């Protein structure tokens, strides 16, 4: 009985800490979610309203789980992510979640471009966040926990957030290798 009660109390405390952490999440720097392959100077990540970056997508090589991987980045070199709960026509991210995972928005009248050759398709989808940039039908985001180019602190969070790679499968067209963006 004592063991059962202790488990319930511990579970309750864990849930309370998790909810408190989600409610007060800030951008205090990197974390233990990923590795950084560069020590570039920090760049500012907007805390509300999405990424105010130009619509130029780049690629960079970063270290993920000890392996070098090519990932998509925004114009400032910050790693881009996709969320597995998104659909091909709508982002599942808005409100407070969009403060943690700022959507990559198209701010100009033209569509997104790439500074490197990509095998996939860049597009813009108007959704709850505005004109959100997509790659192969996946809405793209930065992570507020990434404070410098080359960081991948958002990789694998909740088992639903993954780095976007040039070979990311088309949304609705089957899964990516291993269920990840690479």
C-alpha positions as MATLAB code, in Angstrom:
seq = 'XXXXXXXXXXXXXXXXXXXXXXXXXXXXXXXXXXXXXXXXXXXXXXXXXXXXXXXXXXXXXXXXXXXXXXXXXXXXXXXXXXXXXXXXXXXXXXXXXXXXXXXXXXXXXXXXXXXXXXXXXXXXXXXXXXXXXXXXXXXXXXXXXXXXXXXXXXXXXXXXXXXXXXXXXXXXXXXXXXXXXX';
ca = [
       0.000    0.000    0.000;
       2.830    2.387    0.910;
       4.588    1.676   -2.407;
       1.407    2.294   -4.379;
       0.760    5.587   -2.575;
       4.382    6.697   -3.128;
       4.086    5.938   -6.843;
       0.893    8.010   -7.145;
       2.491   10.919   -5.281;
       5.640   10.743   -7.415;
       3.566   10.612  -10.595;
       1.517   13.607   -9.439;
       4.654   15.623   -8.671;
       6.157   14.724  -12.053;
       3.002   15.870  -13.850;
       2.910   19.123  -11.870;
       6.561   19.845  -12.690;
       5.961   19.018  -16.363;
       2.982   21.378  -16.572;
       4.875   24.116  -14.743;
       7.812   23.725  -17.113;
       5.552   23.923  -20.161;
       3.821   27.017  -18.823;
       7.029   28.892  -18.065;
       9.343   27.714  -20.820;
      11.989   30.271  -21.696;
      14.950   30.537  -24.002;
      17.805   30.075  -21.574;
      20.084   28.399  -24.076;
      20.795   24.943  -25.342;
      19.918   21.782  -23.577;
      20.568   18.094  -23.465;
      18.178   17.265  -26.311;
      20.783   17.377  -29.053;
      24.336   18.110  -29.987;
      25.824   21.234  -31.454;
      28.314   21.008  -34.265;
      29.292   24.649  -34.177;
      30.071   27.346  -31.662;
      28.766   30.207  -33.751;
      27.584   33.383  -32.019;
      24.056   33.311  -30.669;
      21.224   34.687  -32.737;
      17.916   35.936  -31.458;
      14.892   33.689  -31.823;
      11.578   35.557  -31.661;
       9.515   34.553  -28.653;
       6.151   35.252  -30.259;
       4.520   35.353  -33.642;
       6.859   33.108  -35.612;
      10.248   33.456  -37.188;
      10.811   36.788  -38.847;
      13.401   35.394  -41.181;
      13.522   35.767  -44.897;
      12.077   32.912  -46.892;
      15.474   31.494  -47.853;
      16.032   27.875  -46.872;
      19.592   26.641  -46.496;
      21.242   23.375  -45.522;
      23.906   22.702  -42.930;
      25.670   19.666  -41.547;
      25.069   19.103  -37.834;
      25.680   16.272  -35.388;
      22.625   14.242  -34.369;
      23.033   11.241  -32.097;
      26.754   11.292  -32.802;
      26.331   11.238  -36.598;
      26.775   14.088  -39.094;
      23.490   14.881  -40.845;
      22.399   17.429  -43.428;
      19.463   19.508  -42.146;
      17.363   22.397  -43.395;
      17.978   25.789  -41.777;
      16.474   29.251  -41.970;
      18.375   32.268  -43.307;
      20.074   32.738  -39.914;
      21.305   29.132  -39.886;
      18.899   27.887  -37.194;
      17.782   24.285  -37.600;
      14.276   23.734  -38.963;
      11.916   21.113  -37.540;
       8.639   19.438  -38.421;
       5.869   18.216  -36.107;
       4.343   14.798  -36.750;
       0.886   15.958  -35.582;
       0.637   18.451  -38.486;
      -1.374   17.568  -41.558;
      -0.586   18.458  -45.153;
      -3.151   21.268  -44.990;
      -2.979   22.558  -41.412;
      -0.474   23.243  -38.650;
      -1.315   21.767  -35.240;
       0.846   24.440  -33.589;
      -0.562   27.740  -32.346;
      -0.777   29.883  -29.209;
       1.747   29.099  -26.469;
       3.153   26.144  -28.390;
       4.038   28.523  -31.235;
       6.133   30.532  -28.741;
       8.258   27.439  -28.081;
       8.199   26.295  -31.727;
       8.000   29.505  -33.821;
       6.585   28.751  -37.276;
       8.706   29.724  -40.261;
       6.594   32.339  -42.019;
       6.822   33.850  -45.463;
       7.032   37.599  -45.000;
       7.285   38.631  -48.635;
       5.064   38.327  -51.652;
       7.270   35.721  -53.334;
       7.499   32.088  -52.382;
      10.325   30.526  -50.406;
      13.629   29.855  -52.130;
      16.640   27.718  -51.365;
      20.263   28.720  -51.479;
      21.119   25.078  -52.276;
      19.578   22.464  -54.537;
      16.831   20.538  -52.728;
      15.161   17.336  -53.886;
      11.873   18.284  -52.211;
       9.321   21.016  -52.799;
       9.153   24.311  -50.908;
       5.706   25.873  -50.658;
       3.610   28.238  -48.550;
       0.427   27.155  -46.780;
      -1.930   29.688  -45.223;
      -2.928   28.267  -41.841;
      -3.525   29.387  -38.233;
      -0.038   30.928  -38.134;
      -0.256   32.885  -41.390;
       1.729   32.085  -44.513;
       3.773   29.182  -43.190;
       6.631   27.706  -45.212;
       6.439   23.979  -45.870;
       8.878   21.426  -47.193;
       7.263   18.435  -48.927;
       3.979   19.399  -47.247;
       5.441   19.607  -43.712;
       5.066   23.023  -42.009;
       8.487   24.158  -40.755;
       9.456   25.577  -37.350;
      12.477   26.737  -35.411;
      12.933   25.789  -31.738;
      13.276   28.424  -29.025;
      15.827   26.178  -27.283;
      18.227   26.551  -30.231;
      20.153   29.765  -29.653;
      22.876   29.392  -32.281;
      23.312   27.897  -35.741;
      24.069   24.186  -35.726;
      22.101   23.337  -32.592;
      19.497   20.558  -32.707;
      18.094   20.768  -29.188;
      14.549   20.108  -30.412;
      15.316   16.754  -32.069;
      13.013   14.020  -30.773;
      11.178   16.106  -28.164;
       7.995   14.271  -27.104;
       8.703   11.801  -29.891;
       6.889   14.175  -32.274;
       9.421   16.897  -33.180;
      12.223   16.114  -35.620;
      14.821   17.967  -37.648;
      13.806   18.546  -41.246;
      16.277   17.128  -43.737;
      16.522   17.462  -47.510;
      15.234   13.873  -47.910;
      12.121   14.363  -45.739;
       9.295   12.297  -47.265;
       6.259   14.003  -48.729;
       3.523   14.575  -46.127;
       0.909   11.873  -46.633;
       3.179   10.035  -49.069;
       4.550    7.484  -46.625;
       6.855    7.651  -43.675;
      10.406    8.870  -43.636;
      13.163    6.426  -42.891;
      12.882    5.481  -39.232;
      10.028    7.954  -38.769;
      12.505   10.841  -38.522;
      13.475   13.635  -40.888;
      16.691   11.910  -41.813;
];
